Amino acid sequence: MTRQRKIIHVDMDAFFASVEQRDHPDYRGKPLIVGGQPDSRGVVAACSYEARKFGIHSAMPCSRAYRLCPQAIFVKPRFDAYREVSQQIRDIFWRYASEVEPLSLDEAYLDVTYTEDFNGSATLIAKAIKQDILQETNLYASAGVSYNKFLAKIASDMDKPNGLYVILPQQGEAFVSELAIGKFHGIGPATEAKMKQLGIATGYDLRQKSEAELTERFGKSGQYYFNIARAIDERPVRSTRIRKSLGKETTFSHDILSVPELTAKLSDLADIVLESLAKQNLKARTVTVKVKYSDFQQVTRAQTLEHSIASADLNEWIPKLLARTEAGQKAVRLVGLSLSGFDVPVIEKVQPQLDLAFCDPF
């Protein structure tokens, strides 16, 4: 008996705008538009939930957005900042998933079928991921949990912002039956209009059409529409990456100025990372300490040794690397520690153990 697949789709809430509001307190609670200027030919790249109340949305011309909400704040995108946060979030995903398939900077599919955390509960894993993201980035994410990518993607949009929506295997077909065609991922406005001309307004209507008829009308996409009308989506979560480091970081509930306290926090992280290194039977030669100050400025300090790193080496180098930062002079909101320079390449590609039975709940 094969394991029931468990897929999570994580989608950051108003990602670009939320990063700007996080980094600029004066933007918080106000309609914010990331993109071009009101008098330019640019478009809205993202907007805050406060701006959405005025009917503003992504890809809208900024000139129109300004007419809808003249008091909105317009800012240029900072893609370097967004990429940095995106990498933080992906690192969190890899703590829990055997496969991670990013779709963009702010969303990804995760396969947690073989994850043993929380007794294999995909719902609790999704909650943990959301909590880690909030604690470590001060940003909110929404998550959808189901047994395939199609349903997980739709579920993540059901309860935004800061949502968590679960579609169980026994609920899939009924859920799709009641779903409006315009809500189907993969069906755009043009296809929606064409389907409505054929009398297809819901998943139930779509299920009444044969595969041959759908293929005749929609070409190769017809088979996909036929399957998703029945809540069937066998597409795997695909990912392959070479892990270059193992690390752990923590965001404090309050900023810390004390160097001894920061050293102790880093030592605790070091124990966790060393344990993870040992479990994977790896050896590393480079240690990196990461410090993010209360003003969100971030620095890293690293040291490469001539031999494999042991616990005693970290006890020696954590204080030295911390001394190369402004810790003690500037308050710190986050610290992290990572080990790299592995003795062998680590390709993160997990092969499913299809002979294992699985009956844990979602």
ABEGO torsion letter per residue (X at the ends): XBBBBBBBBBBBBGAAAAAAAAABAAABGBBBBBEBBAABABBBABBBAAAAAAGBBBGBBAAAAAAABAABBBBBBBAAAAAAAAAAAAAAAAAABABBBBABAABBBBBAAABABGGGBAAAAAAAAAAAAAAAAGBBBBBBBBABAAAAAAAAAAAOBGBBBBBBAAAAAAAAAABBAAABBGBBAAAAAAAAAAGBABAAAAAABBAAAAAAAAEAAAAAAAAAAAGBBABBBBBBBBBABBBBBBBBABBBABAAAAAAAAAAAAAAAAAAAAAAGBBBABBBBBBBBAAGBBBBBBBBBABBBBAAAAAAAAAAAAAABABGABBBABBBBBBBGBABBBBBBBBBBAABBBABBX
